Amino acid sequence: MALTGDGNQLSLRGEAGEDPNVGGKTDTSDSSRLESCLDQPMDLSGVHEVINYLPSPLPAKHYDADTTEPISCGLQSLEEVLSWKRSEANPFNVAAVPLAPREPPLARSLRRTLVSHDMMGGYLDDRFAQGTSAEAPYAFYHWQYIDIFNYFTHNMVTIPPAVWTNAAHKHGVVVLGTFITEWTDGATACEAFLKEEESYRAVADKLVQISHCYGFDGWLINIENSLSEVAVKNALLFLRYLTDQLHQRVPGSLVLWYDSVIENGKLTWQNELNQSNRMFFDACDGFFTNYNWTEQNLEWMRDYSGIQGRQADVYIGVDVFARGKVVGGMLETNKALEIIRKHGFSTAIFAPGWVYETLNDKTEFRKNQDKFWALLSDYLYIHRPASPLPFISSFCQGFGKAIYWRGQREANRSWFNLSAQEIQPLYYRTELEGQGWLSSHGCPEDAWNGGCSLLLDGLMPATHTSPVCAKILSLHVPLPSKTLVTLIYKPSTGIKVSLEMKTTDARLCTHMDVRDVQPSSGSPVVRDEGLQLVSQFTQLCGNSSPDGWTVGCSQLELRGCPLREVCLSIERDGPPQDTPFSCRVGEIMLLDVGLQVPTEPVQGLCIYDVVWLRGASTSPESPSPCLHLNTTLRWKYPMELVRHFRVYWRRLRGPDPRIPPGELVLVGRAYSNLFRVTELAVPEPPGLLELVVEPVIRKGLPVPENHWGRRSLSYTEAVTQ
């Protein structure tokens, strides 16, 4: 009932109901609504519905009761954990994005950075799997600085919302859920599941299945209650078994242990790794210390024999709220990181949402967020996305004041959906000689696609005569022999801009040719049959939109050149003088000219989980309640080819046969092969409508309409006796 990354027939990331290889029993049952979807005949007759107004049959924990909007949640109790079934899991909370490669990979990152997202109880605006219209949401977008993201709440089992996993995975960041027990109830649960091998293996098996099903990468284990002698012995075996099983079934997975109970079962935070808790460290992938450490703790650990060869696996906890007797915190968190890095340890930054929670003006969130991470940047390390071409980003941060598409406003409303976040650029402020400066930040006031553009602004002093090189992206991408580069930008007056690309391994890299691609009129400029992609783009290159966006294109011919940096060169266009400047960067795209990926058609579009509601009319001419359609669409399409899907509907026929079919109306964007249509006002019955899915592919070219997915839905009122 949910996506796998390859776009094949939907499953909850597994081959059997409850994997017998991880301690469960095979469950061959499946939901009736999935079966009804699979049974739909793919012919012109479409789907027929007889309208009823019964309460929604969808599980309330996965769907909003009023709107049927899909939502994410955790598990509250040991009973919920043990009764969890893959066949009853939430299909909308399955991550659609696999973990991307990055350079350096986690195994070679010697001083790692983990972020533990503990904010206001969790599952806030981010619980809406398809996004929401939040005015001022919290979002994270400094992914280049971190290695691991942990979604933390005080649910017994915290399952990361898929929107976070999708955003993190695009940037090569590992995502962990949380298993926590606390206080008296936690102690009772631990004594129950840690009493014997069968019971602790049953819980571990469920955690493995949950991680595998939902597509995230492991667990933070946080036992914050005392344990009996039997329970603490089995806690060690539970941790080792969980780690081994997860490694087998989730490549690249991690299990971390939080500094809490010690070898005798007492709850005694050590604020260091030592002989009292080392056995837990030895049983898993890493250790997250408590926050009340001193520099003396780090000095001692550096020479501790139990840590030798695994210093990177010790994550020194830093509470951004600065609760208790801690080093740094708040806007002095950098002081803690300075000491941690001096002694060569990894770090775990806990609750950086402090920036959002405590700094009251939410309209200044981006400014405050950028300030916080800029303070830490000297002690963080930039990781480079290393996925092969095509590379494309419009720098969308996953929220905004409006939704843009090709420079035009598609919807005038605030929105939030981290699945929409694209590869993020570098955000910074740097000083230039002569009191000049350069700043890079996201700006929601205008965009090419999504919710914001990248705004480069600053002051070029009169004494600065050479171009300013503004770093945009740090990458590690092998380039093909021929690469097409497009830059969509909007500069202020008085400057000239051009794109600079810096490569590594200069001794092995040969720059054969670099040339601009000019707009085409009539016949294509490029006649080589192997360069069809370039000829298709020549209609766009060099053009300016009515809103001031310019599309610049270049073709590079290189050999043995891994791309390392993308910069924008900004040059004064006029006499030397103090020159304020700005340039919005809407999108950057790099394509392999020789790679002709065939266009795939959308296949198997089906409609299921239909719920009919009567709701308020959106038309002032018709104030009476109107008919609302709520339904799930599912289809097959290779996810690695797409940025997103555009979902439309149109009226084919209504009760009045004199009214012609309607035009396509955009319903929303989907970031997987699954989409829930909610509260769609449709004509009164009897009626016939069509639902349509358009893939927006990463190559940047439109997909022909005959390759879109289409499915008709007819509906009539129930016959009353």
C-alpha positions in Angstrom: 0.0 0.0 0.0 2.9 2.4 -0.2 5.9 3.3 -2.3 9.2 1.7 -2.8 11.9 3.8 -4.2 12.0 2.1 -7.6 8.4 2.9 -8.4 7.4 -0.7 -8.9 4.2 -2.1 -7.4 3.5 -0.4 -4.1 4.5 -2.2 -1.0 5.4 -1.2 2.5 9.1 -1.8 1.8 9.0 -5.5 2.3 8.4 -8.8 0.6 6.1 -10.4 3.2 3.6 -9.3 5.8 5.7 -9.7 8.9 9.2 -10.9 7.9 9.7 -14.4 9.4 13.4 -13.8 9.3 13.1 -11.1 12.0 11.1 -13.1 14.4 7.6 -12.4 13.2 5.0 -14.7 11.7 4.1 -14.3 8.1 0.9 -12.3 7.6 -0.6 -12.7 4.2 -3.6 -10.5 4.9 -3.9 -7.2 3.2 -6.5 -4.4 3.3 -9.7 -4.6 1.3 -9.2 -1.1 0.0 -5.9 -2.1 -1.6 -7.4 -5.2 -3.1 -10.2 -3.1 -4.6 -7.6 -0.8 -6.1 -5.7 -3.7 -7.6 -9.0 -5.2 -9.0 -10.0 -2.1 -10.9 -10.1 -2.8 -14.6 -7.8 -0.6 -16.6 -10.2 0.2 -19.4 -12.2 3.2 -20.5 -15.1 2.5 -18.2 -13.2 3.9 -15.2 -14.4 3.7 -11.7 -18.0 4.0 -10.5 -19.1 5.2 -7.0 -22.5 5.2 -5.4 -22.4 8.1 -3.0 -23.0 7.6 0.7 -22.2 9.8 3.7 -21.1 7.2 6.2 -18.3 8.1 8.6 -14.8 7.7 7.2 -13.6 4.1 7.5 -10.0 5.2 7.5 -7.9 4.7 10.7 -8.0 7.9 12.7 -4.4 7.6 13.7 -3.3 7.8 10.1 -6.0 10.2 8.7 -7.4 13.5 10.0 -11.0 12.7 11.0 -12.5 15.9 9.5 -10.6 16.1 6.2 -9.2 12.5 5.7 -5.8 14.2 5.2 -3.0 11.7 5.9 -1.0 12.3 9.0 2.1 10.8 10.8 2.2 9.6 14.4 4.2 7.5 16.8 3.4 4.5 19.0 2.5 5.1 22.7 2.8 1.8 24.4 4.5 -1.6 24.4 1.2 -3.1 23.4 1.1 -0.9 20.3 4.6 -1.8 19.4 4.0 -5.5 19.7 0.7 -5.4 17.8 2.2 -3.3 14.9 1.6 -4.9 11.5 3.0 -3.9 8.2 -0.3 -4.4 6.5 -1.8 -1.8 8.8 1.0 0.7 8.5 0.5 4.2 7.2 1.3 4.2 3.4 1.7 8.0 3.4 4.5 7.9 5.9 6.8 5.7 3.8 9.8 7.7 2.7 9.9 8.0 -1.1 13.6 9.1 -1.3 16.4 6.6 -0.7 19.5 7.7 1.1 21.7 9.6 -1.4 25.5 9.3 -1.5 27.6 12.1 -0.2 31.2 12.9 0.1 32.7 12.1 2.5 30.5 9.2 3.5 29.5 8.7 7.1 32.1 6.0 7.7 34.9 8.4 6.7 33.5 11.4 8.7 35.8 11.5 11.7 34.0 14.3 13.5 30.3 13.8 12.9 27.3 16.0 13.7 24.0 14.7 14.8 20.9 16.8 15.2 18.2 15.6 17.6 14.9 17.4 16.7 13.0 17.7 20.0 10.5 20.4 19.6 7.2 21.1 21.4 6.2 17.5 21.7 6.7 16.7 18.0 4.2 15.8 15.2 3.2 19.4 14.7 2.9 20.9 11.2 5.2 18.2 10.0 2.7 15.5 10.8 0.7 16.3 7.6 2.2 13.9 5.1 1.2 16.0 2.1 2.0 19.4 3.7 -0.2 22.0 5.3 -0.9 25.7 5.0 1.0 26.7 8.1 1.8 30.5 8.3 5.1 30.2 10.2 6.4 26.6 10.4 9.7 25.3 11.7 12.0 23.9 9.0 15.6 22.7 8.9 17.7 23.3 5.8 21.4 23.4 6.8 21.8 19.7 5.9 25.3 20.2 4.5 26.6 20.6 8.0 25.1 17.4 9.6 25.5 13.6 9.2 22.6 12.2 11.2 19.1 13.5 12.0 17.1 12.1 14.9 13.4 12.8 15.3 12.8 12.8 19.0 9.5 12.8 21.0 8.4 11.3 24.3 6.3 8.6 22.5 7.6 5.2 23.3 8.3 4.8 19.6 8.9 7.9 17.5 8.5 7.2 13.8 10.0 10.1 11.8 7.5 11.8 9.6 8.3 10.9 6.0 8.6 14.6 5.1 11.8 14.8 7.3 13.2 11.5 5.9 12.7 12.6 2.3 14.4 16.0 2.9 17.3 14.4 4.8 17.8 11.6 2.4 18.1 14.0 -0.6 21.1 15.4 1.2 22.6 12.1 2.2 21.7 12.5 5.9 20.9 9.4 7.9 17.5 9.5 9.8 16.9 7.8 13.2 13.7 7.3 15.1 13.6 7.1 18.9 12.7 4.3 21.2 12.3 5.7 24.8 11.1 4.5 28.1 10.8 6.8 31.1 9.7 7.0 34.7 7.5 4.4 36.4 5.6 3.4 33.3 8.9 3.0 31.4 10.3 0.8 34.1 7.2 -1.4 34.0 7.5 -1.7 30.2 11.2 -2.5 30.4 10.7 -5.3 33.0 8.0 -6.7 30.7 10.0 -6.8 27.4 13.4 -7.4 28.9 12.4 -10.4 31.1 13.6 -13.0 28.6 15.0 -13.6 25.1 11.7 -14.1 23.4 10.2 -10.9 24.6 13.2 -8.6 23.9 13.6 -10.1 20.5 9.9 -9.5 19.7 10.4 -5.8 20.4 13.6 -5.6 18.4 12.0 -7.4 15.5 9.2 -4.8 15.4 11.7 -1.9 15.5 13.5 -3.5 12.5 10.3 -4.0 10.6 9.1 -0.4 11.4 12.4 1.1 10.2 12.4 -1.1 7.1 8.8 -0.4 6.3 8.9 3.4 6.6 12.3 3.8 5.0 14.4 5.5 7.7 17.8 4.3 8.9 17.8 3.3 12.5 17.2 4.1 16.2 18.3 6.1 19.1 17.7 3.9 22.2 16.9 5.9 25.3 16.2 3.9 28.5 15.7 6.6 31.2 14.5 4.4 34.1 16.2 2.0 36.4 16.4 -1.7 35.4 16.5 -4.9 37.5 19.5 -7.2 37.3 17.7 -9.4 34.7 16.5 -6.5 32.7 19.9 -4.7 32.4 21.5 -8.0 31.3 18.9 -8.4 28.6 19.0 -4.8 27.7 22.6 -5.4 26.5 21.5 -8.5 24.5 18.5 -6.5 23.1 20.8 -3.8 21.9 23.2 -6.1 20.2 20.4 -8.2 18.6 18.6 -5.0 17.3 21.9 -3.7 15.9 22.7 -6.9 14.1 19.3 -7.4 12.7 19.0 -3.8 11.5 22.3 -4.0 9.8 21.2 -7.0 7.8 17.9 -5.5 6.6 18.6 -1.7 6.3 21.9 -0.9 4.6 23.7 2.0 6.2 21.6 1.8 9.4 22.7 2.9 12.8 21.7 2.2 16.4 22.8 4.7 19.0 22.6 4.4 22.8 21.9 7.3 25.1 23.9 7.8 28.3 21.4 6.7 30.9 21.5 3.5 32.8 24.8 1.8 33.7 25.9 -1.8 34.1 24.2 -2.4 37.4 20.8 -1.0 36.1 20.8 2.3 38.0 19.7 5.4 36.2 22.9 7.4 36.6 23.9 9.8 33.8 27.6 9.7 33.4 28.2 12.6 31.0 31.0 10.5 29.4 31.7 7.1 28.1 33.4 5.0 30.8 33.7 1.5 32.2 30.2 1.8 33.8 28.4 2.1 30.4 31.0 0.9 27.8 29.2 -2.4 27.4 26.3 -0.6 25.7 28.7 1.2 23.4 30.3 -2.0 22.4 26.9 -3.5 21.5 25.8 -0.9 19.0 27.0 1.8 16.6 27.5 4.8 18.8 27.0 6.5 22.2 25.1 9.8 22.8 26.4 11.4 26.0 24.3 13.4 28.5 24.7 17.2 28.4 26.3 18.0 31.8 29.9 17.2 30.8 33.0 19.3 31.5 36.2 19.6 29.5 37.8 17.2 32.0 35.3 14.5 30.9 36.4 14.9 27.3 40.1 14.9 28.2 39.7 11.7 30.1 37.7 10.0 27.3 40.3 10.9 24.7 42.8 8.6 26.4 40.3 6.0 27.5 41.2 2.5 26.2 37.6 1.5 25.7 37.1 4.2 23.0 40.2 3.7 20.9 39.5 3.4 17.2 35.9 4.6 17.7 36.2 8.2 18.7 33.9 9.3 15.9 31.2 7.0 17.4 31.0 9.1 20.6 28.5 11.9 20.2 28.9 14.6 22.9 25.5 15.9 23.7 24.8 19.7 23.6 21.5 21.0 24.8 20.7 24.2 22.9 18.3 25.2 25.7 21.3 25.1 28.1 19.3 23.3 30.8 21.4 22.4 33.9 25.1 23.0 34.3 26.3 22.8 30.8 28.9 24.4 28.5 27.4 26.8 26.0 23.9 26.5 24.7 21.6 29.0 23.1 23.6 31.6 21.1 26.7 30.3 22.8 26.4 26.7 21.5 29.5 27.4 19.5 31.5 27.4 22.8 30.5 23.8 23.4 31.4 22.7 19.9 34.8 24.4 20.1 35.7 22.2 23.1 34.2 19.1 21.6 36.1 19.4 18.3 39.3 20.3 20.1 39.3 16.9 21.6 38.3 15.1 18.4 34.7 13.9 19.2 31.5 13.9 17.3 28.6 16.0 18.6 24.8 15.6 19.1 23.1 19.0 19.0 19.8 18.6 20.9 16.8 20.8 20.3 18.1 23.4 17.8 14.4 24.3 17.5 15.2 26.6 20.4 15.7 29.2 17.7 12.0 28.9 16.7 10.5 28.2 20.2 12.1 31.1 22.1 12.7 33.9 19.6 9.2 35.2 19.3 9.0 36.9 15.9 8.4 33.9 13.7 8.5 36.1 10.6 12.3 36.4 11.3 12.7 32.6 11.5 15.1 32.4 8.5 17.2 35.2 9.8 17.5 33.7 13.3 18.1 30.2 11.9 20.9 31.3 9.7 22.5 33.3 12.5 22.5 30.3 14.8 24.1 27.9 12.3 26.6 30.6 11.2 27.8 30.8 14.8 28.5 27.0 14.6 29.9 26.9 11.1 33.6 27.0 12.2 33.1 23.7 14.0 31.0 22.0 11.4 32.1 20.3 8.2 30.5 20.7 4.7 29.4 17.4 3.1 28.9 17.3 -0.6 26.0 15.6 -2.4 27.5 13.0 -4.7 24.6 11.7 -6.8 25.2 11.4 -10.5 23.6 13.8 -13.0 21.0 15.1 -13.7 21.4 17.6 -10.9 18.7 20.2 -10.4 17.7 22.5 -7.6 15.5 25.6 -7.3 16.7 25.9 -3.6 13.1 25.5 -2.3 13.3 25.1 1.5 10.0 23.3 1.8 7.8 26.3 2.9 6.9 29.7 1.7 4.4 32.5 1.3 3.3 31.3 -2.1 3.8 28.3 -4.4 5.7 29.2 -7.6 6.0 27.3 -10.9 8.3 28.5 -13.7 8.4 32.0 -12.1 4.6 32.4 -11.8 2.6 32.2 -8.6 0.7 28.9 -8.7 -1.0 29.5 -5.3 -1.2 32.6 -3.2 -1.1 31.0 0.3 1.4 30.1 2.9 2.5 26.4 2.8 4.8 23.9 4.4 5.9 20.5 3.1 9.5 19.3 3.7 9.2 16.7 0.9 9.2 19.7 -1.5 12.6 20.8 -0.2 15.3 20.6 -2.9 19.1 20.4 -2.6 20.1 23.3 -0.4 22.8 25.8 -1.3 25.4 27.3 1.1 24.0 30.1 3.4 26.5 32.6 4.8 27.6 36.2 5.1 31.2 37.2 4.3 33.1 40.4 4.5 34.8 41.9 1.5 37.8 44.3 1.6 36.9 48.0 1.8 33.8 47.4 4.0 32.0 45.5 1.4 30.0 42.3 2.1 28.2 39.4 0.5 25.2 37.5 1.9 23.5 34.3 0.7 20.0 33.4 2.1 16.6 32.1 1.1 14.0 34.6 0.1 10.3 33.8 -0.1 9.4 37.1 -1.9 10.0 35.6 -5.3 10.9 32.2 -6.7 11.2 30.2 -9.9 9.9 26.9 -8.4 8.6 26.1 -4.9 8.6 28.6 -2.0 11.8 30.6 -2.3 14.8 31.6 -4.4 18.4 32.0 -3.4 19.1 35.7 -2.8 22.7 36.9 -3.2 23.1 40.5 -2.1 25.8 42.7 -0.8 27.9 45.8 -1.4 30.8 45.9 -3.9 33.1 48.8 -2.8 34.7 51.1 -5.3 38.1 49.7 -4.5 37.0 46.1 -5.4 37.6 45.8 -9.2 37.7 42.1 -9.6 34.5 40.0 -9.8 32.9 38.7 -6.5 32.7 35.0 -6.5 29.6 33.9 -4.5 29.7 30.2 -3.6 26.3 28.5 -4.2 26.8 24.8 -4.0 29.5 22.4 -2.8 29.2 19.1 -4.6 31.2 16.0 -5.5 29.7 15.0 -8.9 31.6 13.3 -11.7 30.9 15.2 -14.9 30.3 13.4 -18.2 32.3 14.4 -21.3 29.5 16.8 -22.4 27.4 18.7 -19.8 24.5 21.1 -20.3 24.3 23.7 -17.6 21.3 26.1 -17.2 21.1 29.0 -14.8 17.9 30.9 -14.2 18.5 34.2 -12.5 17.3 37.7 -11.9 20.0 40.3 -11.4 19.7 43.9 -10.2 20.9 46.7 -12.5 24.5 47.7 -12.6 26.0 44.1 -12.5 26.9 41.3 -14.8 26.7 37.7 -13.7 28.1 34.4 -14.9 28.3 30.9 -13.6 31.7 29.5 -12.5 32.2 25.8 -11.9 35.2 24.5 -10.0 36.5 20.9 -10.4 38.9 18.7 -8.4 41.9 16.8 -9.5 43.2 19.5 -11.8 46.0 17.1 -13.0 43.5 14.6 -14.3 40.9 17.1 -15.5 40.9 18.4 -19.1 38.7 21.4 -20.1 38.0 20.7 -23.7 35.5 23.4 -24.5 33.0 25.8 -22.8 30.5 27.7 -24.9 27.1 29.4 -24.5 24.0 27.8 -26.0 22.1 30.4 -27.9 18.3 30.5 -28.5 17.1 28.6 -31.5 14.9 29.9 -34.3 13.6 27.3 -36.7 16.2 24.6 -37.0 18.2 23.6 -34.0 21.6 25.2 -33.4 23.0 21.8 -32.5 22.8 19.3 -35.3 24.6 16.4 -33.8 22.1 13.6 -33.3 23.7 12.8 -29.9 22.8 16.2 -28.7 19.1 16.1 -28.9 18.8 17.3 -25.4 20.6 20.6 -26.2 18.4 21.2 -29.2 15.3 20.8 -27.1 16.6 23.4 -24.6 17.6 26.0 -27.1 14.1 27.5 -27.2 14.6 28.5 -23.6 18.2 29.6 -23.5 18.8 33.3 -23.5 15.1 34.1 -23.0 13.8 36.5 -20.3 10.4 36.0 -18.7 8.0 38.9 -18.2 8.9 38.8 -14.5 12.6 39.4 -15.2 13.9 35.8 -15.0 16.7 35.1 -17.5 17.6 31.6 -18.6 21.3 31.1 -19.4 22.7 27.9 -20.9 26.2 26.6 -21.4 27.6 23.5 -22.8 30.8 22.1 -21.3 33.2 19.5 -22.8 35.4 18.1 -20.1 37.3 14.9 -19.3 37.9 13.4 -15.9 36.5 16.4 -14.0 34.5 15.9 -10.7 32.6 19.0 -10.0 33.4 20.5 -6.6 31.9 24.0 -6.4 29.3 26.1 -8.3 29.8 29.8 -7.9 28.1 32.9 -9.3 30.6 35.5 -10.5 29.2 39.0 -9.9 30.9 41.9 -11.7 30.2 45.6 -11.8 28.8 46.9 -15.1 30.0 50.5 -15.0 32.6 52.8 -13.5 34.3 52.0 -10.1 32.0 53.1 -7.3 30.3 51.6 -4.2 27.8 49.3 -5.8 24.9 47.7 -3.9 23.8 44.6 -5.7 21.5 41.6 -5.6 20.8 38.6 -7.7 18.1 36.0 -7.2 19.1 32.6 -8.4 15.9 30.6 -9.3 17.4 27.3 -10.5 20.6 25.6 -11.5 20.5 22.4 -13.6 23.3 20.1 -14.9 22.4 17.5 -17.5 24.4 14.8 -19.2 24.0 15.7 -22.9 24.6 12.1 -24.0 22.1 10.5 -21.6 18.8 10.1 -23.5 16.5 8.6 -20.8 13.3 7.5 -22.6 10.2 9.1 -21.3 8.2 6.7 -19.1 4.4 6.6 -19.1 2.4 6.7 -15.8 1.0 3.3 -15.3 -1.6 1.6 -13.2 -3.4 4.8 -11.9 -6.1 3.7 -9.6 -8.6 5.2 -7.2 -9.5 3.9 -3.8 -10.5 4.9 -0.2 -13.2 7.1 -1.5 -15.0 9.2 1.2 -17.9 11.5 0.3 -18.6 14.6 2.5 -20.9 17.5 2.4 -19.0 20.7 3.1 -19.2 24.5 2.8 -19.4 25.8 -0.7 -16.5 27.9 -2.1 -18.9 29.8 -4.4 -20.9 32.9 -3.0 -23.6 32.2 -5.7 -24.2 28.8 -4.2 -24.1 29.0 -0.4 -25.6 25.6 0.3 -23.3 22.7 1.2 -21.6 21.1 -1.8 -20.3 17.7 -2.5 -16.7 17.0 -1.6 -14.6 14.1 -3.0 -11.9 12.6 -0.9 -9.9 9.7 -2.4 -6.5 8.1 -2.7 -4.7 7.9 -6.1 -1.9 5.5 -6.6 0.2 4.8 -9.7 3.6 3.4 -11.0 6.4 5.6 -12.1 10.2 5.4 -11.6 10.8 7.9 -8.7 14.4 8.4 -9.6 13.3 10.2 -12.7 11.0 12.8 -11.1 11.1 16.0 -9.0 7.4 15.7 -8.2 4.0 15.0 -9.9 1.2 17.5 -10.6 -2.2 16.1 -9.9 -5.2 17.6 -11.7 -9.0 17.0 -12.0 -11.5 18.1 -14.6 -15.3 17.7 -15.0 -16.2 15.4 -18.0 -19.9 15.5 -17.5 -22.4 16.8 -14.9 -26.1 16.6 -14.4 -26.6 19.3 -17.0 -25.5 17.8 -20.4 -25.4 21.2 -22.0 -22.3 22.1 -20.0 -19.1 21.1 -21.9 -16.2 19.3 -20.2 -14.1 21.5 -18.0 -10.4 22.4 -18.2 -7.8 20.7 -16.1 -7.6 22.2 -12.6 -4.5 21.7 -10.5 -5.2 19.8 -7.2 -1.7 19.7 -5.8 1.8 18.2 -6.0 2.7 14.7 -5.1 6.2 13.7 -3.9 5.6 9.9 -4.2 3.5 7.6 -6.3 0.6 8.2 -3.9 -1.7 11.2 -3.3 -4.7 11.8 -1.2 -7.3 14.2 -2.8 -9.1 15.9 0.0 -12.1 18.2 0.1 -12.4 18.5 -3.7 -15.6 20.3 -4.5 -17.2 18.4 -7.4 -20.5 18.8 -9.4 -23.7 17.4 -8.0 -24.5 13.8 -9.0 -24.9 12.2 -11.4 -21.4 13.2 -12.6 -18.3 12.1 -14.4 -14.8 13.5 -13.7 -11.3 12.7 -14.6 -8.2 12.6 -12.3 -4.8 13.2 -14.0 -1.2 12.7 -12.9 1.6 14.6 -14.8 5.2 13.6 -14.0 7.7 16.6 -13.7 10.9 14.9 -14.5 14.4 15.9 -13.4 15.6 16.4 -16.9 13.5 19.5 -17.0 11.7 18.6 -20.2 7.9 18.3 -20.3 6.4 14.8 -20.5 4.0 14.4 -23.4 0.3 14.4 -22.3 -0.2 10.9 -23.7 2.2 9.7 -21.1 0.3 11.2 -18.2 -1.8 9.0 -16.0 -5.6 9.3 -16.3 -8.6 7.7 -14.6 -12.3 8.6 -14.8 -14.7 8.4 -11.9 -18.4 8.4 -12.3 -20.8 8.8 -9.3 -24.5 8.6 -8.6 -26.7 9.1 -5.6 -27.7 6.0 -3.7 -31.3 4.9 -4.5 -33.5 5.4 -1.4 -36.4 3.0 -0.8 
